[in-house]
Amino acid sequence: MDRREAMLREMNLYPLWVRRDLPVPPAEAHPAESVSAVSELIKPVDAVLSPEAVLSPEAVRQAAPSAAAPQPQVEVARQQTAVEAPAVIGTAAVADMTEQAVLPEDVGESAADLFAAPHDEDWMGMTFREHEEGEDSLREFQRKVAAGPLAGVDWPELKQKVRDCELCNLRAGCTQTVFGVGDEQADWLFVGEGPGAEEDAQGEPFVGQAGKLLDNMLLSIGLQRGRRVYIANVVKCRPPGNRNPLPEEIAACQPYLQRQVELVKPKLIVALGKVAATALLGRDATISSLRGKLHDYRGVPLLVTYHPAYLLRSPMEKAKAWQDLCLAVETMSGLSE
Ligand code: URA
């Protein structure tokens, strides 16, 4: 068994890889430490990731009660808002979302509209609510939010602005803001959705179960948190009950992410899940239609893959995530030539 095969076995990707004849990234993408590091990192989620767990929903439930607890699920109709609600979410969240997320008719055709408006300097002084109640309200707010109001802001100032931010209601309900972590000149930028409970407590993105899987995904292509990698989220404050961020919350937080991208200057962005993909691409589409293609975020190449939390709930989809990671490695090596 060679080193790559050993690592794939340890990640429980090997059976999927063999069965589906997936590509393997080049050997140089797997530093020696990956194999032992993966076996260490994988422990807390081992049961969830094991092939047995794939076959046994009961084992998954026992291993990760919060991730796999049965939840009533309903289909949500497409909303005429800037960002689409997830297709399947809990009923409580749906009620919450449909009540709060329906924006005035003049909200604009799409998130692209929202993110492409001209520049204005003074929007940061105002809260979203104030804007919402103003005369041209939302369209005006979109125009002001959209255009890179943080141009010229450096890392320390940006971190401070995020700490001080009260542009939406999320700040009132979270413990602390979660700015982002890693190499501030990274080649790779991974973007998730928003902090969960553990991230809220620790102030760092992806430190819970999904974060452990993300670390393993990074290791599988020879990357490590903080080494040529930066990790950020679409929203910097934890949405209550881990619901998806609302369109206005995403819009309010968007300039911070935009500035993070400008400062990091990554060669490649990997959007993790639908919320990140939708927010960054400014258009609504399914993950399956977005994966496998190179997109663009303000001139930076962008790929889309599944969110690690989704992969914990749907381990069979790891095979597709593996394909996406292979494509990312291939794309990066093309970009680095
Ligand atoms: N999920 C996310 O999208 N981001 C985190 O930081 C943690 C979980």
Residues whose N, C-alpha, C, O or C-beta is under 5 A from the ligand:
A	BS01	URA	G192 E193 G194 P195 G196 E199 P205 F206 A210 N233
